[in-house]
Amino acid sequence: MSGYSNQGQGGFGRRDRDHDRDRGDRDDKTAFLNRKSTKKRVCRFCADPKFPLDYKEPKILIPFITDRGKIIPRRVTGNCAMHQRRMQTAVKRARVLALISFTSSHPPQH
């Protein structure tokens, strides 16, 4: 017998993989109601095409950065993929030119 069999050994067999899906104590309706219902966020750059997305405007880029200097992901901000990429490069360019600080502990000196 080869060592690749996971049946009865607590591995990744079908029984373990499908355990959550095959629970009999929950029906689909209660599982659906327990999910968080969130409103679909609209990309603010797509909604207003004249809204500038440029590295020279740090006041527009600051809401997309956490207090520790991380770029907020698109699932949180609601940006579309194209504008998230453009916003990401704009933030990186503004950091290099010292318009935005890399971290909150080192604010830019003007």
N, C-alpha and C positions, 0 to 999 in steps of 0.2 A: 504494500500500500504506500502511495506517495505521501509526502508531507504537505501537500497542497490542499487537502480536504479540511474544510472548516466546520463540518457538521458535528455538532455535539461538543465543540471545543471552545465555544464562546467567541469565535472569530467573526468574520464578516459574511456569514452565510445568509441565505435568504430569510431565514427566520428572524435573525437580529436586524437585518436591514429593513424589513417590512413591519417591524413590531409597532412603530408609532402609527402607521397607516391602518393597521388592522385592529385597533382597539375597539372593543364592542361597547364600552361604557360611554362613549361620546358619539353623538350623531353629528352630521355635517353642519346642521343649522347652528348649534351652539358654538362649534369651532369657528364658524364664519362670524358670529356676533362678537366673539371675544377679541377679534383682531382690531387693531387701532385703525380707525377710519381717518385718513388724512386727505386733505384737499389737494388736488394736483396743482403744483406750483407752475406758474407761467414764467418763461424766460423774460426778464425785464428788458433785455436788449432786443429780443424779437418783438416784444409788444410795442416798443418805441424805437424805431430805427434811427432816430436822430439822437438818441442817448449815446454820448461818446464813451468809447471803450479804448482808452489810450494810456500809455504809461506816464504821460505828462500830467495826468489828472489823478493824483494820489487820493483825493477825497472820495472819488468814485470807487477806488480799489480797496480802501480800508474796510468797508463792510464785508468783504470776501476773505478777510484774514482774521484768524483768532488772535487772542491777546498774547499767545506764545509765538505768533508769527507763522502759523501753519495756514495753508490755503484750504478753505472750506470746500468739501466735495460737492459735486453737482447735485447729488441726491438731496442735499440739505438746502442749497441755494436755489435750486429749481432752474438753473441755467441749462440751455440746450448744449449738446456736445461741442458744436462749433464755437459758441461764445464762451464756453468754459475753457477751451484750449486757448482762445485769444486772451481771455482774462488771465490765464495762468502765465502766458508769456509776457503780458503787460506787467504783472506783479513782479516777475523775475527781472525784467528790465528796470523797473522802478527801484528794486532792491540794489541792483548793481550801481545805479546812478545815485544812490543814497537818498532817494525821494521817500522811500519807505524803509523802516528799520527791519533788520532780519529777525530780531527778537524785541520783546517789550522792555527788556532790561537795558537795551542800548538804543535809546531814541536818537533820531538824526539830529545833528548839530547844525543849526542854520546860522 
